[in-house]
C-alpha cells in the first residue's frame, strides 16, 4: 500500500488535471471521481495542496458557485496552459507506461 501511495503521488497532478479537463469540479467531487475509478488512496487532504499548485502554475482557474445546501463551492476549470500541459503529461505517461510494461514483461520470461 505504501508503494502504491508513492507511485500515485507522482501522477496525481496529471489525474486531477485530466478530471478537471473533462468538466469543472470541486474538491470533494474530484476525490469521489478518482476513488470511483480505482484510486482509493486519494483523500481531500491530499488534493487541495495539488490544486493550489496547479492554480499557481496557471494550469487551472477557480471560481465560486452557489450550492443548494451550504456555502458556495470552489470549482476548478482547466486553463489553456493546463490543456497543453495535460497533453504533454499524457504523452510522457504513455511512453513511461510502455517502457515499464516492456521491462516487466521481460522479467516474466
HUBEL-V303499 format. One record per pair of residues at least 4 apart in sequence whose C-alpha atoms are under 8 Angstrom apart, sorted by the first residue. I is the first residue (numbers start at 1). J is the second residue. If there is no record, write none. Layout:
i=(I | I)
j=(J | J)
This chain:
i=(1 | 2 | 3 | 4 | 5 | 5 | 6 | 7 | 8 | 9 | 11 | 12 | 13 | 13 | 13 | 13 | 14 | 14 | 14 | 14 | 15 | 16 | 16 | 16 | 17 | 17 | 17 | 17 | 17 | 18 | 18 | 19 | 19 | 19 | 20 | 20 | 20 | 20 | 20 | 21 | 21 | 21 | 23 | 24 | 24 | 24 | 24 | 25 | 25 | 25 | 25 | 25 | 26 | 26 | 26 | 26 | 26 | 27 | 27 | 27 | 27 | 27 | 27 | 28 | 28 | 29 | 30 | 31 | 31 | 31 | 31 | 31 | 32 | 33 | 34 | 34 | 34 | 34 | 35 | 35 | 35 | 35 | 36 | 42 | 42 | 43 | 44 | 45 | 46 | 47 | 48 | 49 | 50 | 51 | 51 | 52 | 53 | 54 | 54 | 54 | 55 | 55 | 55 | 55 | 58 | 58 | 58 | 59 | 59 | 59 | 59 | 59 | 59 | 59 | 60 | 60 | 60 | 60 | 60 | 61 | 61 | 61 | 61 | 62 | 62 | 62 | 62 | 63 | 63 | 63 | 64 | 64 | 64 | 64 | 65 | 65 | 65 | 65 | 66 | 66 | 66 | 67 | 67 | 67 | 78 | 78 | 79 | 80 | 81 | 82 | 83 | 84 | 85 | 86 | 87 | 88 | 89 | 90 | 91 | 92 | 93 | 94 | 95 | 96 | 97 | 98 | 99 | 100 | 101 | 102 | 103 | 104 | 105)
j=(5 | 6 | 7 | 8 | 9 | 41 | 10 | 11 | 12 | 13 | 15 | 16 | 17 | 50 | 51 | 54 | 18 | 86 | 89 | 90 | 19 | 20 | 30 | 51 | 21 | 60 | 78 | 82 | 86 | 22 | 86 | 23 | 25 | 30 | 24 | 25 | 76 | 77 | 78 | 77 | 78 | 83 | 77 | 75 | 76 | 77 | 78 | 29 | 30 | 75 | 76 | 77 | 30 | 73 | 74 | 75 | 76 | 31 | 44 | 47 | 48 | 74 | 75 | 32 | 44 | 33 | 34 | 35 | 42 | 43 | 44 | 47 | 36 | 37 | 38 | 39 | 40 | 42 | 39 | 40 | 41 | 42 | 40 | 46 | 47 | 47 | 48 | 49 | 50 | 51 | 52 | 53 | 54 | 55 | 60 | 56 | 57 | 58 | 59 | 60 | 59 | 60 | 61 | 62 | 79 | 81 | 82 | 78 | 79 | 80 | 81 | 82 | 83 | 85 | 76 | 77 | 78 | 79 | 82 | 76 | 77 | 78 | 79 | 74 | 75 | 76 | 77 | 74 | 75 | 76 | 72 | 73 | 74 | 75 | 72 | 73 | 74 | 75 | 71 | 72 | 73 | 71 | 72 | 73 | 82 | 83 | 83 | 84 | 85 | 86 | 87 | 88 | 89 | 90 | 91 | 92 | 93 | 94 | 95 | 96 | 97 | 98 | 99 | 100 | 101 | 102 | 103 | 104 | 105 | 106 | 107 | 108 | 109)
